[in-house]
Amino acid sequence: MEVITEQKIKIDITKEDFLDYQNIQFSGVTNMWNVGLVVELSNNLTEKKCLAIMKNYEELDKEFK
């Protein structure tokens, strides 16, 4: 699913990206606003993808349920 960032840049977020993000979120290992650590803990997320997921979380959650 493509989402648009604040700078109007399209970023492709895959189901795998979203599930990777959620796995970290549900683990409780870190505050999700610590994007640098989320990137380190993830399999393939970038800072831009993390921020795009945060901004579009509800929409992505509905899409990938």
C-alpha distances in whole Angstrom, upper triangle without the diagonal:
4,6,10,13,16,17,15,13,10,8,6,5,6,8,11,10,10,13,15,15,16,19,20,20,22,24,26,27,26,25,21,22,24,21,23,24,21,20,23,22,19,18,16,15,16,17,15,12,14,15,11,11,14,14,11,12,13,10,8,11,11,8,9,13
4,7,10,13,14,11,10,6,6,4,6,8,11,13,12,12,15,17,16,18,21,21,21,23,26,27,27,26,25,21,22,23,20,22,24,21,19,23,23,20,19,17,15,15,16,13,11,13,13,10,11,14,13,10,12,14,11,10,13,14,11,12,16
4,7,10,11,9,8,6,6,6,7,10,13,15,13,12,16,17,15,17,20,21,20,22,25,25,26,24,23,19,19,21,18,21,22,19,19,22,22,20,20,17,15,14,14,11,10,12,11,7,8,11,9,7,10,12,9,9,13,13,12,13,17
4,7,8,5,5,5,6,9,10,14,16,18,15,15,19,19,18,20,23,23,22,25,27,27,28,25,23,20,19,21,18,21,23,20,19,23,24,21,22,19,16,15,14,11,10,13,11,7,10,12,9,9,12,14,12,12,16,17,15,17,20
4,5,5,5,6,7,11,11,15,18,19,16,16,19,19,17,19,22,21,21,24,26,26,26,23,21,18,16,18,15,18,20,18,17,21,22,20,21,18,15,13,12,8,9,11,8,6,9,10,8,9,12,15,13,13,17,18,17,19,22
4,5,7,10,11,14,15,19,21,22,19,19,22,22,20,22,25,24,22,26,28,27,27,24,22,19,17,19,16,19,22,20,19,23,24,23,24,22,18,16,14,11,12,13,10,9,12,12,9,11,14,16,16,16,19,21,20,22,25
4,5,9,11,15,16,20,23,24,20,21,24,24,22,24,27,26,25,28,30,30,29,26,24,21,19,21,18,20,23,22,20,24,26,24,25,22,19,16,14,11,13,15,12,11,14,15,12,14,17,20,18,19,22,23,23,24,27
4,6,9,13,15,18,21,23,20,20,24,24,22,24,27,26,26,29,31,31,31,28,26,23,21,23,20,22,25,23,22,25,27,25,25,22,19,17,16,12,14,16,13,11,14,15,12,13,17,19,17,17,21,22,20,22,25
4,6,10,12,16,19,20,17,18,22,22,20,23,25,25,25,28,30,30,29,27,25,22,21,22,19,20,23,21,19,23,25,22,23,19,17,14,14,10,11,14,12,10,13,15,13,13,17,19,17,17,20,21,20,21,25
4,7,9,13,16,17,15,16,19,20,18,21,24,24,23,26,28,29,29,27,25,22,21,22,19,21,23,21,19,23,24,21,21,18,15,14,14,10,10,13,12,9,12,14,13,12,15,17,15,14,18,19,17,18,22
4,6,10,13,14,11,13,16,16,15,18,20,20,20,23,25,26,26,24,23,19,19,20,17,18,20,18,16,19,20,17,17,14,12,11,11,8,7,10,10,7,10,13,12,11,14,16,14,12,16,18,15,16,20
4,6,10,11,9,11,14,14,14,17,19,19,20,22,24,25,25,24,24,20,20,21,18,19,21,18,16,20,20,16,16,13,11,12,13,10,8,11,12,9,10,14,13,12,14,16,13,11,15,16,13,13,17
4,7,8,6,7,10,11,11,13,15,16,16,19,21,22,22,21,21,17,18,19,16,18,19,16,14,18,17,14,14,11,9,11,12,10,7,9,11,8,8,11,12,10,11,13,11,8,11,13,11,10,14
4,5,5,6,9,10,11,12,14,16,17,18,20,22,22,22,22,19,20,21,18,20,20,17,15,18,17,14,13,11,10,13,15,13,10,12,14,12,10,14,15,13,13,15,13,9,11,13,10,9,12
4,5,5,6,8,10,10,12,14,15,16,18,20,21,21,21,18,21,21,19,21,20,17,16,19,17,14,13,12,12,15,17,16,12,13,15,13,11,14,16,13,12,14,12,8,9,11,9,6,9
4,5,5,6,9,10,10,13,14,15,16,19,19,20,20,17,20,20,18,19,18,15,14,16,14,11,9,9,10,13,16,15,12,13,16,14,12,15,17,15,14,16,15,11,12,14,12,9,12
4,6,5,6,9,10,11,12,14,16,18,18,17,18,14,17,17,14,16,15,12,11,14,12,9,8,7,6,10,12,12,8,9,12,11,9,12,14,13,12,15,14,10,12,14,13,10,13
4,5,5,6,9,10,10,12,14,16,17,16,16,13,15,17,14,16,16,12,12,15,14,11,11,10,9,12,13,13,9,9,12,10,7,10,12,11,9,11,11,7,8,11,10,8,10
4,5,5,6,9,10,10,12,14,15,16,17,14,17,18,16,18,16,13,13,15,13,10,10,11,11,14,16,16,12,12,15,14,11,13,16,14,11,13,14,10,9,12,12,9,10
4,5,5,7,9,10,11,13,13,14,15,12,15,15,13,15,13,10,10,12,9,6,7,8,8,11,13,14,11,10,14,14,11,13,16,15,13,16,16,13,12,16,15,12,14
4,6,5,6,9,10,11,12,11,12,9,12,12,10,13,11,8,9,11,9,7,9,10,8,11,11,12,9,7,11,11,8,9,13,12,10,13,14,11,11,15,15,12,14
4,5,5,6,8,10,12,12,12,10,13,14,13,16,14,10,12,14,12,10,12,13,12,14,15,16,13,11,13,13,10,11,14,13,10,12,14,11,10,13,14,11,12
4,5,5,6,9,10,11,13,11,15,15,14,16,14,10,12,13,10,9,11,13,12,15,16,18,15,13,16,16,13,14,17,17,14,16,17,14,13,16,17,14,14
4,6,5,7,7,8,9,8,12,11,11,13,10,7,10,10,7,7,10,12,11,14,14,16,14,11,14,16,13,13,17,17,14,17,19,16,15,18,19,16,17
4,6,6,7,7,8,7,10,11,11,14,12,9,12,13,11,11,14,15,13,15,15,17,14,11,13,15,12,11,15,15,12,14,17,14,13,17,18,16,16
4,5,8,10,11,10,14,15,15,17,15,12,15,16,13,13,15,17,16,19,19,20,18,15,17,18,15,14,18,17,14,15,18,16,14,17,18,16,15
4,5,8,10,11,14,14,15,16,13,11,14,14,11,12,15,17,16,19,19,21,19,16,19,20,17,16,20,20,17,19,21,19,17,21,22,19,18
4,6,7,9,12,12,14,15,12,11,15,15,12,13,17,19,17,19,19,21,19,16,18,20,17,16,19,20,17,19,22,20,18,22,23,21,21
4,7,9,12,11,12,13,10,9,13,12,9,12,15,17,16,18,17,20,19,16,18,20,18,17,21,22,19,21,24,22,20,24,25,23,23
4,6,8,7,9,10,7,7,11,11,9,12,15,17,15,16,15,18,17,14,15,18,16,14,18,20,17,20,23,21,20,24,25,23,23
4,5,6,8,11,9,8,12,13,12,14,17,18,16,16,14,17,16,12,13,16,15,12,15,18,15,18,21,20,19,22,24,22,23
4,5,6,9,8,7,10,12,11,12,15,16,13,13,11,13,13,9,10,13,11,9,12,14,12,15,18,16,16,19,21,19,20
4,5,9,9,8,11,13,13,14,18,17,14,13,11,13,13,9,9,12,12,9,12,14,13,16,19,18,18,21,22,22,23
4,6,6,6,9,10,11,12,16,16,13,13,10,13,13,10,11,14,14,12,15,17,16,19,22,20,20,24,25,24,25
4,5,5,6,9,10,10,14,13,10,9,6,9,10,7,8,11,11,10,13,15,15,18,20,18,19,22,23,22,23
4,5,5,6,9,10,13,13,10,9,7,11,12,9,11,14,14,14,16,19,18,22,23,21,22,26,25,24,26
4,5,5,6,9,12,13,11,11,10,13,13,11,13,16,15,15,18,20,18,22,24,21,22,25,26,24,25
4,5,5,6,10,10,8,9,8,12,11,8,11,13,12,12,15,17,15,19,20,18,18,22,22,20,21
4,6,5,8,8,5,6,6,10,9,8,11,13,12,13,16,17,16,20,21,18,19,23,22,20,23
4,6,8,9,8,9,10,13,13,11,14,17,16,16,20,21,20,23,24,22,22,26,25,23,25
4,7,9,9,11,12,15,14,12,15,17,15,16,20,20,19,22,23,20,20,24,24,21,23
4,6,6,9,11,13,11,10,14,15,13,15,18,18,17,20,21,18,18,21,21,18,20
4,6,9,12,14,12,12,16,16,15,17,20,20,19,22,22,18,19,22,21,18,20
4,7,10,11,9,10,14,14,13,16,18,18,18,21,21,17,18,21,20,17,20
4,7,8,6,6,10,11,10,12,15,15,15,18,18,15,17,20,18,17,19
4,5,5,6,9,10,11,12,14,15,16,19,19,17,19,22,20,19,22
4,5,5,6,9,10,11,12,14,15,19,19,17,19,22,21,20,23
4,5,5,6,9,10,11,12,14,17,17,15,18,20,19,19,22
4,5,5,6,9,10,10,11,15,14,12,15,17,16,16,19
4,5,5,6,9,10,10,14,14,12,14,17,17,16,18
4,5,5,6,9,10,13,14,13,15,18,17,17,20
4,5,5,6,8,11,11,10,13,15,14,15,18
4,5,5,5,9,9,7,9,12,12,12,14
4,6,5,9,10,9,11,14,14,15,16
4,6,8,9,10,12,14,14,15,17
4,6,6,6,9,10,11,12,14
4,6,5,6,9,10,10,12
4,5,5,6,9,10,11
4,5,5,6,9,10
4,5,5,6,8
4,5,5,6
4,6,6
4,6
4
